[in-house]
Amino acid sequence: AQSVTQPDIHITVSEGASLELRCNYSYGATPYLFWYVQSPGQGLQLLLKYFSGDTLVQGIKGFEAEFKRSQSSFNLRKPSVHWSDAAEYFCAVGANPYNNNDMRFGAGTRLTVKP
Amino acid sequence: KAGVTQTPRYLIKTRGQQVTLSCSPISGHRSVSWYQQTPGQGLQFLFEYFSETQRNKGNFPGRFSGRQFSNSRSEMNVSTLELGDSALYLCASSLDGPVTDTQYFGPGTRLTVL
């Protein structure tokens, strides 16, 4: 069964600094990979997803992620963080395009943005 | 267009009671999924409904059940509540499927079991 690990529980960056959130997955075949963001008191919002093709994926709000099969990673990046990016970020991996009963979410990384 | 709405937003119950949570998907979306979010277990998939049929199910006991109506609105029921059922329950809708289509999440229902 697939699994996903987000090694960093909490990250603090200064506003305007670059950001990289790490995500490692375990799965034998090519997984379906997602990044979601959750603001306090809100549900999750999809930032981007990777199914196949170009390994550098562009998402909303200026985020991008790169799929690296050799490292089993799908790290999320943003060149310049804004205060409004403070939230919790979840990486998720799925194995089947037709259902989500084997979708696994990481434990999340909480992002704090310093002024 | 309106997003996914969930009612109620907060709920307090006692052990042994049952509870029903409601989810109204985005208009035109036929797939509704439910998730449980807790600090200890994180986000876990409960089940997915599509066109009034349960299409997928996660690894939860039979106390957790759901249904979907012809207008795609969905309800989730938990019977014989346990303390461990305290969680944020999230509903998500998508056009036809939660993996290939974008899932749109509601704000969740915060259930506290005393």
Contacts between the chains, C-beta under 8 A, distances in Angstrom:
chain1	res1	chain2	res2	distance
A	32	B	99	5.8
A	41	B	107	6.6
A	42	B	105	8.0
A	42	B	107	5.5
A	42	B	108	8.0
A	43	B	4	7.1
A	43	B	90	5.4
A	43	B	91	8.0
A	43	B	92	7.3
A	43	B	105	3.0
A	43	B	106	5.1
A	43	B	107	5.1
A	43	B	108	5.6
A	44	B	43	7.9
A	44	B	90	6.9
A	44	B	92	7.5
A	44	B	103	7.7
A	44	B	105	4.4
A	45	B	105	6.9
A	46	B	102	5.2
A	46	B	103	6.4
A	46	B	104	7.9
A	49	B	102	7.8
A	51	B	100	7.6
A	90	B	43	6.6
A	92	B	43	7.8
A	94	B	99	5.2
A	96	B	99	6.9
A	97	B	97	7.6
A	97	B	99	5.1
A	97	B	100	5.3
A	98	B	97	6.5
A	98	B	99	6.9
A	98	B	100	7.8
A	99	B	48	6.8
A	99	B	55	6.6
A	99	B	56	4.2
A	99	B	97	7.6
A	99	B	98	7.6
A	99	B	99	6.9
A	100	B	33	6.1
A	100	B	45	5.6
A	100	B	48	6.1
A	100	B	56	6.2
A	100	B	98	4.3
A	100	B	99	5.5
A	101	B	45	5.9
A	101	B	48	7.3
A	101	B	56	4.1
A	101	B	57	6.1
A	101	B	58	5.5
A	103	B	45	5.8
A	103	B	98	7.6
A	103	B	99	7.1
A	105	B	42	5.7
A	105	B	43	3.9
A	105	B	44	7.7
A	106	B	42	7.4
A	107	B	42	5.1
A	108	B	42	6.9
